[in-house]
Amino acid sequence: MKNNKITTKRFVIRKSLIGQNKIITFTNKKGFKFTYDHDEIYTTFQEKFESMPCFQQYKSYTNSNTVPKFCREYSEILDHLVSE
């Protein structure tokens, strides 16, 4: 059985992950942990991603701070890590 979970340091949508049913979890610099279904977000906003210059050139879209506003209803905040 293939592992369908990926842990990263940023929100990412990549052409190479399309159709692989990946669940991505990332923790941003402020300690918020997010999770989302890569294919669900890509499919829902495919036209938007395909029209972005970064997606056309690099075949990916990333954001290291948070889940983009247009994707937030398709993601979940798991927890907030408090660092002392």
GIVEN-V154655 format. One record per backbone hydrogen bond with DSSP energy under -1.0 kcal/mol. CO is the residue of the C=O (numbers start at 1). NH is the residue of the N-H. E is the energy in kcal/mol with one decimal. If there is no record, write none. Layout:
CO&NH&E ; CO&NH&E
This chain:
4&23&-3.4 ; 6&25&-2.6 ; 11&63&-1.9 ; 13&61&-2.3 ; 14&17&-1.3 ; 15&18&-1.2 ; 17&20&-1.9 ; 22&38&-2.2 ; 23&6&-2.4 ; 24&36&-2.2 ; 25&8&-2.5 ; 26&34&-3.1 ; 28&31&-1.9 ; 31&81&-3.1 ; 32&28&-2.5 ; 33&78&-3.1 ; 34&26&-2.2 ; 35&76&-2.2 ; 36&24&-2.7 ; 37&41&-2.2 ; 38&42&-2.6 ; 39&43&-2.9 ; 40&44&-2.2 ; 41&45&-2.2 ; 45&49&-2.6 ; 46&50&-3.0 ; 47&51&-1.2 ; 49&52&-1.5 ; 52&56&-2.1 ; 53&57&-2.6 ; 54&58&-2.8 ; 55&59&-1.1 ; 59&15&-2.5 ; 61&13&-2.4 ; 63&11&-2.7 ; 68&71&-2.1 ; 71&74&-2.3 ; 72&75&-1.7 ; 76&35&-2.1 ; 79&33&-2.8
